[in-house]
Amino acid sequence: MTSTALEVRLASRPTGWPTDENFEIAEVEVPTPGDGQILVRNVVMSVDPYMRGRMNDVKSYVPPFQVGAPLDGGAVGEVVTSNSPEFKAGDHVLHGLGWRDYAVVNAGHAVKVDGDLAPLSTYLGVLGMPGLTAYAGLLATAEFKPGDTVFVSGAAGAVGQIVGQIARLKGAARVIGSAGSADKVKYLTEELGFDAAFNYKDGPVLKQLAAAAPDGIDVYFDNVGGEHLEAAIEVMKLNGRITMCGAISQYNAAEKPAGPGNMIQILAKRLTLRGMLVGDHKALQPEFIKEVAAWIASGELKYSETVVEGGSRQAPAAFLGMLRGENTGKMLVRF
């Protein structure tokens, strides 16, 4: 095993869109695990939209990244050395110390995963945090009911692609998605079974959404915020429900963005807008794994991944590409 390895540090806090200069690739000694710890060689790691918020020095539901310190996030790796009876060398584990070649992980913060049951990458995507976000956000937060018309923004992303398919499998009357390219729109309708989809870059979101949902929508799963949220409020039916999962259109705004200009419609239509964090829904995990794994095995639910090769050196580029919408499905970095 090599004695040195790479890690990605936050070099500076971005203003607006992050750049390569906000990251530092540092060479460090491979750490040694203590009692109750394991040394993990990372195999694949995740880059996610929420990480952009952690680059800002603001109080939030998760602590900000620290300048000069390595970033972190979901990863799957192979145990190299174990000082815990729960793991042995060669085991694969899911943990939260990505953005580095090797990580020392407390045994209680690692979960064993089986690459023979499902590809290791899926534990970061469709069977991981994004999948559970989609499942809980639609079924618990939005209180989906069969016969609902569902609109999903960012529908070709890691969460959105799963939301739309679960809605379809659970009996939605109509599933509509928005995405940022013609290829992604085609993917949604021809591969994933969305009833309609549109490219939000082709014109006003409200005009395109109203055309796709002439009778209105019951549920909006919001991954984007901004213009999408305002359009959805306008097209919602009475007593519609909105899951506010993300607002990627606003994450890189240098100035505080304006809110929707039609908030009075929330009152008039008796709408419910509810924020969701996946960590609040851990109790749904067994049900989620059982149901989604069965859909994947039967071919009823499909997923896609965009994989960037090159490990720690390519992690910043993968992250920036994800923010620009260059991924279809889950954006991953393979070591």
Buried (B, 14 or more C-beta within 10 A) or exposed (E): EEEEBBBBBBBBBBEEBBEEEBBBBBEBEBBEBEEEBBBBBBBBBBBBBBBBBBBBEEEEEEEBBEBEEBBBBBBBBBBBBBBBEEBEEEBBBBBEBBBBBBBBBBBEEBEEBEBEEBBBBBBBBBBBBBBBBBBBBBBBBBBBBEEBBBBBBBBBBBBBBBBBBBBBBBEBBBBBBBBBBEEBBBBBBEEBBBBBBBBBEEEEBBEBBBEBBEEBBBBBBBBBBBBBBBBBBBBBBEEBBBBBBBBBBBBBBEEEEEEBEBEEBBEEBEBBBBEBBBEEBEEBBEEBBEBBBEBBEEEEBBBBBBBBEEBBEBBBBBBBBBBEBBBBBBBBBBB
